[in-house]
Amino acid sequence: MTLLQPGQRVRHPGRPDWGLGQVQSVVGDRVTVNFEHAGKLLINAAVVTLEVVDDPR
């Protein structure tokens, strides 16, 4: 189970080239994130631990 919430800013640890992402929705372990350089993607939070970014700068 993930503690992510819509609106949070995150980064994918294995894909820094995707840039900063904003969580769009969370349904169980399925997290939809809109990334700057990769668009909207569905992430399985049971497999990937997204890094929460407190200060996006």
C-alpha positions as CSV (number, residue, x, y, z in Angstrom):
1,M,0.0,0.0,0.0
2,T,1.3,3.5,-0.9
3,L,1.1,6.7,1.1
4,L,1.1,8.8,-2.0
5,Q,-1.7,11.3,-2.6
6,P,-2.9,13.2,-5.6
7,G,-1.1,16.5,-6.1
8,Q,2.2,15.3,-4.6
9,R,5.3,15.9,-6.6
10,V,7.5,12.8,-7.2
11,R,10.5,11.4,-9.2
12,H,11.0,7.9,-10.5
13,P,14.3,6.7,-9.1
14,G,15.2,4.7,-12.2
15,R,14.1,7.2,-14.7
16,P,15.5,10.7,-13.8
17,D,15.1,11.6,-17.5
18,W,11.3,11.6,-17.0
19,G,11.7,14.7,-14.8
20,L,9.4,15.8,-12.0
21,G,6.0,14.2,-11.9
22,Q,2.7,15.0,-10.2
23,V,0.5,12.3,-8.8
24,Q,-2.9,12.3,-10.5
25,S,-4.6,9.3,-8.8
26,V,-3.9,6.4,-6.4
27,V,-5.9,3.2,-6.5
28,G,-4.3,0.6,-4.3
29,D,-0.7,0.1,-5.7
30,R,-1.6,1.7,-9.0
31,V,-0.4,5.3,-9.2
32,T,-1.0,7.5,-12.2
33,V,1.7,10.2,-12.5
34,N,2.0,13.0,-15.0
35,F,5.8,13.4,-15.7
36,E,7.3,16.5,-17.3
37,H,9.1,14.6,-20.1
38,A,7.3,11.3,-20.3
39,G,3.6,12.3,-19.9
40,K,1.0,10.4,-17.9
41,L,2.1,7.0,-16.8
42,L,0.7,4.2,-14.6
43,I,3.2,3.2,-12.0
44,N,3.0,0.0,-9.9
45,A,4.0,1.2,-6.4
46,A,4.4,-2.4,-5.3
47,V,7.4,-2.6,-7.7
48,V,8.7,1.0,-7.9
49,T,9.1,3.3,-4.9
50,L,8.6,6.8,-6.1
51,E,10.6,9.5,-4.4
52,V,8.5,12.3,-2.9
53,V,9.8,15.8,-3.7
54,D,9.0,18.3,-1.0
55,D,10.6,21.2,-2.7
56,P,10.5,20.8,-6.5
57,R,13.3,23.4,-7.1
